[in-house]
Amino acid sequence: MKNVMGILLGLSLFAGAANATEANANAPKGGVLNYHLGAEPESLHPIMKHDLYTRYFSRYVQDTLCENDFNTWGFVPRLAEKSEISSNGLEFTFHIRKDAVFHNGQPITAEDVKFSLDAVREPKHEALDQIPYLETFTKVDIIDKHTIKFTAKEKYFQNLNSLCSLYIIPKSVYGDINKSVKLLKEAVGAGPYKFEKYDKGQTIVVKKFDKWYGYNVPYWKGYFNFAQVNFKITKEDNVVNEKLKKGDLDFVEFPGTDAFLKVSGKPFKQNFKADKFQTFAVKNDMPKSYGYIGFNFLDPILKDKNVRVAFSHLVNREEMNKKFFENLNNLATSPVPVGTAQSPDRKPREFNPAKAKELLTAAGWTDSDKNGVLDKVVDGKKTELKLTFIYANKDSEKQWTMVKEDCKKAGIDIELKFLEWNSFIKTVDERKMQLWAMGWGGGDVEGDPKQIYHSSSAGKGGSNYGSYSNPEVDKLIDQARGELDPAKRGAMFKKVYNMIAEDAPYVFLFNRKYEYYAQSNKVKSPGDTFRYDFGYRTWWSAQP
């Protein structure tokens, strides 16, 4: 057996950058961090209905067996004080800390760890988005109260990462499935902060959990310094700006370049200092997010590739980038950022109305009644090329209005429809949309496309919202997941991403050149960014 933590911290694949930022082990404790959330979380449940805002909350409240180091991306211990991998790479043994307890005071045992995996697999939890990462584990042995062994049926490059990322939750709280599915607005975990209260639409409060084992672990000195974190829900960019000016927000991560520019102003300034806050545009190696316009393959119009590609040629991303983003974005070509190792060697789909018209004509769309809207017979019925486009960010409406106008000129009638976040995500979850604008968080440094692009992820609770399906893509994803040689796997995934881009399940929008955030003058940090994270969990109060 080989020690997991010791090996992975030394992996050259994730070697730390020179002069990397380090946590301040002597950072003062106390004070309050006011953390901005751009929408209300779909839930606070550790398993169910996980959107981006739930994840931000859970990073403070939930705990895992191990954690990625912000500078090396290797693993460091959390609930498991030590771990081993068998020589065949299929058995993973974790030794749970004896001083670790849940927020309800109950000790964490191997039985809770086993239950946490079982809970993800419980169909009523609708956690299909998490299943692809944990499906290889077919056997779990409880060795003793604090030791557990997972056995995988096959090799998968993310096996260890998947176990390390699993939220460990109390069986005593979530074991009754009928009660668990109702616990959407509260949370019990084992992390450094304990859920305190939830004022719907306003604030979620967590307070420091004094019994968290990590406060006595040398590695975690300098982390989680605030006595309290208030997650403040603010949806409109202009309101965020006003709250920053008043000192009501201490940390804002900007979802896009346009939101950053509204605060820092034009022309672009990499660092902007105001009276009560400053903004940062940093470059780092953290997993990159991307925005997209999605197509629902269940729709009889959009299942036609010619229509999807034609629509892509009517999205003038170059003009959007110039008009709204000061050319601070790269035009995306696939699910992975331009210029990274696995990014396909593709040019962006250009804005080309003539090409769009050619594709639509080839697909049989004509304006038979000369009313300005294309039509054809679909499933035996005359159908006009009218599409509903839903979105949840009011500030992005100017972009979608451009798309609407360019589509109108090409004979496509687009109805723009703004929905509040929870209504929006419910519509998407239920697959009751045609076009939708959304984004994906960065995930892992080396991602696995199965969660989003494999046909098995298209069911309820899965992340393949558009029900995209390509048997060749499925097959190659499955093969690549089992390839442990990084170079060979990378080449296989590069081919996968190229095939996906060719199929056009999305209009891939932009890859940011910078990552953006704002920090109030009431907090201090050890540096502008770590290699793989802003490092806000190492910040401390300037006014404890």
C-alpha positions in Angstrom: 0.0 0.0 0.0 1.2 3.5 -0.8 0.4 6.6 1.1 -2.0 8.8 -0.9 -1.2 12.2 0.4 2.6 11.9 0.3 2.6 10.7 -3.3 0.2 13.2 -4.8 1.8 16.3 -3.2 4.9 15.4 -5.2 3.2 14.9 -8.6 5.1 16.9 -11.2 1.8 17.3 -13.2 0.7 19.8 -10.5 4.1 21.2 -9.5 3.8 24.5 -7.5 4.6 27.8 -9.2 7.6 29.7 -8.1 7.0 32.3 -5.3 3.5 30.9 -4.7 1.2 32.7 -2.2 1.1 31.0 1.2 -1.5 31.2 4.0 -0.6 33.4 6.9 -0.3 31.0 9.8 -0.4 34.0 12.2 -3.5 35.7 10.7 -5.7 37.1 13.4 -9.0 35.4 14.2 -12.4 36.9 14.4 -14.6 39.4 12.5 -17.2 38.9 9.8 -16.8 38.2 6.0 -19.7 39.4 3.9 -19.6 37.1 0.9 -21.6 37.9 -2.3 -23.9 35.3 -3.9 -25.2 36.3 -7.3 -28.5 34.3 -6.8 -30.2 32.3 -4.2 -28.9 28.7 -4.0 -31.2 26.1 -5.4 -30.7 24.3 -2.1 -28.3 24.0 0.9 -28.5 20.2 0.8 -25.1 18.5 0.6 -26.3 16.2 -2.2 -29.5 17.5 -3.8 -29.9 20.3 -6.4 -26.3 21.4 -6.5 -25.9 24.7 -8.3 -22.8 27.0 -8.2 -24.2 29.0 -5.3 -24.8 25.8 -3.2 -21.1 24.9 -3.9 -19.9 28.2 -2.6 -21.9 27.7 0.6 -20.8 24.1 1.0 -17.1 24.9 0.8 -17.5 26.4 4.3 -20.0 24.0 5.9 -19.2 20.6 4.4 -16.1 18.5 4.8 -14.3 15.9 2.7 -11.7 13.1 3.1 -9.0 15.2 1.5 -8.5 18.6 -0.3 -6.6 20.0 -3.2 -3.7 22.3 -2.2 -4.1 25.7 -3.8 -0.5 25.8 -5.1 0.2 22.2 -6.1 -3.3 20.7 -6.7 -2.0 17.7 -4.9 -4.1 16.3 -2.1 -3.7 17.2 1.6 -5.6 15.5 4.5 -9.0 16.6 5.7 -11.2 14.1 7.5 -8.9 11.3 6.6 -5.6 11.8 8.4 -3.9 9.2 6.2 -4.8 7.2 3.2 -3.3 4.4 1.0 -3.8 3.1 -2.5 -3.2 -0.6 -3.3 -0.5 -1.5 -5.8 -3.1 -2.4 -8.4 -4.6 1.0 -8.1 -8.1 -0.3 -7.3 -8.3 -0.2 -3.5 -8.4 3.0 -1.5 -8.2 2.9 2.3 -8.9 6.0 4.5 -8.2 6.4 8.2 -10.7 8.8 9.7 -9.6 11.3 12.4 -10.8 10.2 15.8 -11.3 13.9 16.8 -13.6 14.7 13.9 -17.3 15.4 14.8 -20.4 16.6 12.9 -22.0 19.9 13.7 -24.6 18.1 15.8 -21.8 16.8 18.0 -21.8 13.2 16.8 -18.4 11.6 16.0 -17.7 10.8 12.4 -17.3 7.1 11.7 -16.5 4.9 8.8 -20.2 4.1 8.7 -21.0 7.7 8.0 -18.4 7.7 5.2 -20.0 4.6 3.6 -23.4 6.1 4.0 -22.3 9.3 2.2 -21.5 7.3 -0.9 -24.8 5.4 -0.6 -26.7 8.6 -0.3 -25.3 9.9 -3.6 -26.6 6.7 -5.2 -30.0 6.9 -3.6 -32.3 7.7 -6.6 -34.6 10.0 -4.6 -31.6 12.3 -4.0 -31.5 12.9 -7.8 -27.8 13.2 -7.8 -27.1 11.9 -11.3 -24.6 14.7 -11.8 -22.3 13.1 -9.2 -22.8 9.5 -10.2 -20.2 9.5 -13.1 -17.4 10.2 -10.7 -18.3 7.5 -8.2 -19.7 4.7 -10.4 -16.6 2.5 -10.4 -16.8 1.8 -6.7 -18.6 -1.6 -6.3 -17.4 -2.6 -2.9 -17.0 -0.7 0.4 -15.5 -2.4 3.5 -15.7 -1.0 7.0 -12.5 -2.2 8.5 -13.2 -0.7 11.9 -14.9 2.4 13.4 -12.4 4.8 11.8 -11.1 2.8 8.8 -12.8 2.2 5.5 -11.7 0.7 2.2 -13.3 1.4 -1.2 -12.7 -1.0 -4.1 -13.1 0.0 -7.7 -14.1 -2.4 -10.5 -11.9 -0.6 -13.0 -9.3 2.1 -13.2 -10.4 5.6 -13.7 -8.1 8.6 -13.6 -10.4 10.5 -11.2 -11.0 7.6 -8.7 -9.0 9.2 -5.9 -10.2 12.7 -6.6 -13.8 11.5 -6.6 -13.4 9.9 -3.1 -11.6 13.0 -1.8 -14.3 15.3 -3.0 -17.2 13.3 -1.5 -19.0 15.3 1.2 -19.1 13.2 4.4 -22.6 13.7 5.9 -24.2 12.3 9.1 -26.3 9.2 8.6 -28.3 10.2 11.7 -29.5 13.3 9.8 -29.8 12.2 6.2 -30.4 8.5 6.7 -34.2 8.8 6.4 -34.6 9.5 2.7 -38.2 10.9 3.2 -36.8 13.4 5.6 -33.6 14.1 3.8 -35.3 15.3 0.6 -37.1 18.0 2.6 -33.9 19.4 4.1 -33.3 21.9 1.3 -32.9 25.1 3.3 -30.6 23.8 6.1 -27.4 21.8 6.3 -25.5 19.7 8.8 -21.9 19.0 7.9 -18.5 18.6 9.5 -16.7 21.6 8.0 -15.1 24.6 9.7 -18.4 26.6 9.8 -21.8 25.6 11.1 -25.1 26.6 9.4 -26.8 29.3 11.6 -29.8 30.8 9.8 -31.3 31.5 6.4 -33.3 34.6 5.6 -34.8 33.7 2.2 -33.7 36.0 -0.6 -31.4 37.9 1.7 -28.7 36.3 3.8 -27.3 32.9 4.8 -25.3 32.9 8.0 -22.6 30.4 9.1 -20.6 30.6 12.2 -17.2 29.2 13.2 -17.5 25.6 14.4 -15.2 25.5 17.4 -14.9 21.7 17.4 -13.5 21.5 13.9 -10.4 19.3 14.1 -8.6 21.4 11.5 -7.9 24.3 13.8 -5.4 22.0 15.5 -3.8 20.8 12.3 -0.6 22.7 11.3 -1.5 22.7 7.5 -4.8 24.5 8.2 -3.2 27.3 10.2 -4.1 30.6 8.5 -7.3 29.2 6.9 -10.9 30.0 7.9 -10.0 33.0 10.1 -13.4 34.7 10.3 -15.8 34.1 13.2 -18.8 34.4 10.9 -19.5 34.4 7.2 -22.6 36.1 5.8 -23.6 35.0 2.3 -25.5 38.0 1.0 -27.7 37.4 -2.0 -27.6 40.2 -4.6 -28.7 39.6 -8.1 -28.2 42.9 -10.0 -24.7 44.1 -10.9 -25.5 47.7 -10.2 -26.7 46.8 -6.7 -23.5 44.9 -6.1 -21.6 48.0 -7.1 -23.4 50.1 -4.6 -22.9 47.6 -1.8 -19.2 47.6 -2.5 -19.1 51.4 -2.4 -20.8 51.3 1.0 -18.6 48.6 2.4 -21.5 46.1 2.7 -19.7 43.4 0.7 -16.2 42.0 1.4 -15.8 39.5 -1.4 -17.3 39.5 -4.8 -16.3 37.0 -7.5 -17.4 38.5 -10.9 -19.1 35.9 -13.2 -17.9 37.7 -16.3 -15.8 40.5 -17.8 -18.8 42.8 -18.2 -19.7 42.6 -14.5 -16.2 43.5 -13.6 -16.1 46.5 -15.9 -19.2 47.9 -14.4 -17.4 48.1 -11.1 -13.9 49.0 -12.1 -15.0 51.2 -15.0 -13.7 51.5 -18.6 -11.0 51.5 -19.9 -9.9 48.2 -18.3 -7.7 48.5 -15.2 -6.2 45.4 -13.9 -6.3 46.7 -10.3 -8.8 49.4 -9.4 -8.8 51.1 -6.0 -11.9 52.8 -4.6 -12.6 54.3 -1.2 -13.8 51.1 0.5 -12.7 48.3 -1.9 -10.4 47.3 -4.7 -10.8 45.0 -7.7 -8.4 42.4 -9.0 -7.9 40.9 -12.5 -5.6 38.0 -12.0 -4.1 35.2 -14.1 -3.9 31.8 -12.5 -4.3 28.2 -13.3 -7.6 27.6 -11.5 -10.2 25.5 -13.4 -11.8 27.8 -15.9 -15.5 28.4 -16.3 -17.3 29.2 -19.6 -20.6 30.5 -20.7 -22.8 29.0 -23.4 -26.1 29.1 -25.2 -27.6 25.6 -25.1 -29.8 23.6 -27.5 -32.4 21.1 -26.4 -32.0 18.0 -28.6 -35.4 16.8 -27.6 -36.9 19.7 -29.5 -37.8 18.6 -33.1 -36.3 21.8 -34.6 -33.1 21.8 -32.6 -32.2 18.2 -33.0 -31.1 19.1 -36.6 -27.4 19.9 -36.6 -27.8 22.3 -39.5 -30.1 24.5 -37.4 -27.8 24.5 -34.4 -24.7 25.4 -36.5 -26.7 28.0 -38.4 -27.8 29.6 -35.1 -24.1 29.6 -34.0 -23.2 31.6 -37.1 -25.8 34.2 -36.1 -24.2 34.9 -32.7 -21.8 37.8 -33.2 -19.4 37.1 -30.4 -16.6 39.2 -31.9 -18.8 42.3 -31.8 -20.0 41.4 -28.3 -16.4 41.0 -27.2 -15.5 44.4 -28.6 -18.7 46.3 -27.5 -19.2 44.9 -24.0 -15.9 43.3 -22.9 -13.1 45.5 -24.3 -11.8 42.4 -26.1 -10.8 40.8 -22.8 -12.2 37.4 -23.8 -11.1 34.8 -26.2 -13.8 33.4 -28.5 -14.4 29.9 -27.2 -14.1 26.9 -29.6 -15.1 23.9 -27.3 -15.8 22.9 -23.7 -12.1 23.6 -22.7 -10.4 27.0 -22.8 -8.5 28.1 -25.9 -4.8 27.5 -25.6 -4.9 24.7 -23.0 -3.4 21.3 -23.6 -6.7 19.5 -24.4 -8.3 22.4 -26.4 -8.9 21.2 -30.0 -7.1 23.0 -32.8 -10.2 24.7 -34.1 -11.1 28.2 -35.2 -14.1 29.9 -33.6 -17.3 29.6 -35.5 -17.5 33.1 -37.1 -20.4 35.4 -37.4 -21.6 34.5 -40.9 -25.3 35.2 -41.8 -24.7 33.9 -45.4 -23.4 30.6 -44.1 -26.4 30.4 -41.7 -28.8 31.0 -44.6 -27.1 28.3 -46.6 -27.4 25.7 -43.8 -31.0 26.6 -43.1 -31.9 26.2 -46.8 -30.1 22.9 -46.8 -32.2 21.8 -43.9 -35.4 22.7 -45.8 -36.3 26.0 -44.1 -37.9 28.5 -46.5 -40.3 31.5 -46.1 -43.2 29.9 -48.0 -45.7 32.6 -47.0 -43.4 35.6 -47.2 -44.0 36.7 -43.7 -40.3 37.1 -42.8 -40.2 33.9 -40.7 -38.8 30.7 -42.1 -41.0 27.6 -42.1 -41.0 23.9 -43.0 -43.1 20.8 -42.4 -41.9 19.1 -39.1 -43.5 15.8 -38.0 -46.2 16.4 -40.6 -47.1 19.9 -39.5 -46.1 23.3 -40.9 -43.8 24.8 -38.4 -42.4 28.3 -38.2 -38.8 28.8 -37.0 -39.7 30.4 -33.7 -37.6 29.7 -30.6 -37.9 30.7 -27.0 -34.6 31.7 -25.4 -34.5 31.8 -21.6 -31.9 33.4 -19.4 -31.5 34.3 -15.7 -29.0 37.2 -15.8 -30.8 40.5 -16.6 -27.5 42.2 -17.3 -26.8 39.9 -20.2 -29.9 40.9 -22.0 -28.1 43.3 -24.2 -26.1 40.4 -25.7 -29.2 38.3 -26.3 -31.0 41.3 -27.9 -28.1 41.4 -30.5 -28.7 37.7 -31.2 -32.4 38.2 -31.5 -32.0 41.0 -34.1 -29.4 39.1 -36.2 -31.7 36.0 -36.1 -34.6 38.1 -37.2 -32.7 39.2 -40.3 -32.1 35.5 -41.1 -35.8 34.5 -40.7 -35.6 33.1 -37.1 -38.1 34.5 -34.6 -36.5 34.6 -31.1 -38.6 35.2 -28.0 -36.4 36.4 -25.2 -37.6 35.4 -21.7 -36.0 36.4 -18.4 -36.6 34.1 -15.5 -35.5 34.4 -11.8 -32.7 31.9 -11.1 -34.8 29.3 -9.2 -37.5 29.3 -11.9 -34.9 29.2 -14.6 -33.0 26.2 -13.2 -36.3 24.4 -12.6 -37.2 24.9 -16.2 -33.8 23.6 -17.3 -33.9 20.7 -14.9 -37.3 19.6 -16.3 -36.0 20.1 -19.9 -38.8 22.5 -20.7 -36.7 24.9 -22.7 -35.5 25.3 -26.3 -32.5 27.7 -26.0 -31.0 28.8 -22.7 -28.0 30.8 -21.6 -26.0 29.4 -18.7 -22.4 28.7 -17.7 -20.3 25.9 -16.2 -17.9 26.3 -13.3 -14.4 25.2 -13.8 -14.6 21.8 -12.0 -11.2 20.1 -11.8 -7.9 21.1 -13.3 -8.3 18.2 -15.6 -12.0 17.8 -16.2 -14.1 14.7 -17.1 -16.7 15.5 -19.8 -19.0 12.6 -18.8 -21.1 14.6 -16.4 -22.2 17.0 -19.1 -21.8 15.3 -22.5 -22.3 11.6 -22.0 -25.8 10.3 -22.9 -26.1 8.6 -19.5 -26.1 12.0 -17.9 -29.2 13.1 -19.7 -31.7 11.8 -17.1 -33.3 13.7 -14.2 -30.7 15.1 -11.9 -28.1 14.9 -14.6 -26.1 17.7 -16.1 -26.6 16.9 -19.8 -29.5 19.3 -19.8 -29.9 19.4 -23.6 -30.0 15.5 -23.9 -27.0 15.6 -26.3 -26.1 12.1 -27.5 -23.4 10.8 -29.7 -22.5 7.1 -29.4 -18.9 7.7 -30.6 -18.4 10.4 -28.0 -19.8 8.1 -25.3 -17.4 5.4 -26.3 -14.4 7.5 -26.4 -15.2 9.2 -23.1 -15.5 5.8 -21.4 -12.2 4.7 -22.9 -10.4 7.9 -21.9 -11.6 7.8 -18.3 -9.8 4.4 -17.8 -6.6 5.6 -19.3 -4.1 6.5 -16.5 -1.3 7.8 -18.8 -1.9 11.6 -18.7 -0.5 12.1 -22.3 -2.6 9.4 -23.8 -5.7 10.4 -21.9 -5.2 14.0 -22.9 -5.0 13.1 -26.6 -8.2 11.1 -26.3 -10.1 13.9 -24.5 -8.9 16.4 -27.1 -10.5 14.2 -29.7 -13.7 14.1 -27.6 -13.8 17.8 -27.3 -13.4 18.3 -31.0 -16.2 15.9 -31.7 -18.5 17.7 -29.2 -17.6 21.1 -30.7 -18.4 19.7 -34.2 -21.8 18.5 -33.0 -22.7 22.0 -31.6 -24.7 21.1 -28.5 -23.9 24.6 -27.3 -22.8 27.9 -28.7 -19.6 28.2 -26.7 -19.2 31.8 -25.9 -16.1 33.2 -24.3 -13.0 32.2 -22.4 -11.9 35.0 -20.0 -8.3 36.1 -20.2 -8.4 37.1 -16.5 -10.3 35.9 -13.3 -12.0 38.8 -11.5 -12.9 39.6 -7.9 -13.3 42.5 -5.5 -12.2 42.8 -1.9 -13.2 45.3 0.7 -10.6 47.2 2.6 -12.0 45.6 5.8 -10.2 42.4 5.0 -6.6 41.4 4.2 -5.1 38.6 2.3 -1.7 36.9 1.9 -1.6 37.7 -1.8 -3.6 38.6 -4.9 -4.1 34.9 -5.8 -2.8 31.4 -5.2 -2.0 29.3 -8.2 -5.3 27.4 -8.3 -7.6 29.7 -6.2 -8.1 33.3 -5.2 -7.4 32.1 -1.7 -10.3 33.9 0.0 -10.5 31.1 2.7 -7.1 32.4 3.9 -8.3 36.0 4.3 -8.7 37.7 7.6 -10.4 40.7 9.1 -8.5 44.0 9.2 -10.9 44.9 12.1 -11.1 41.8 14.4 
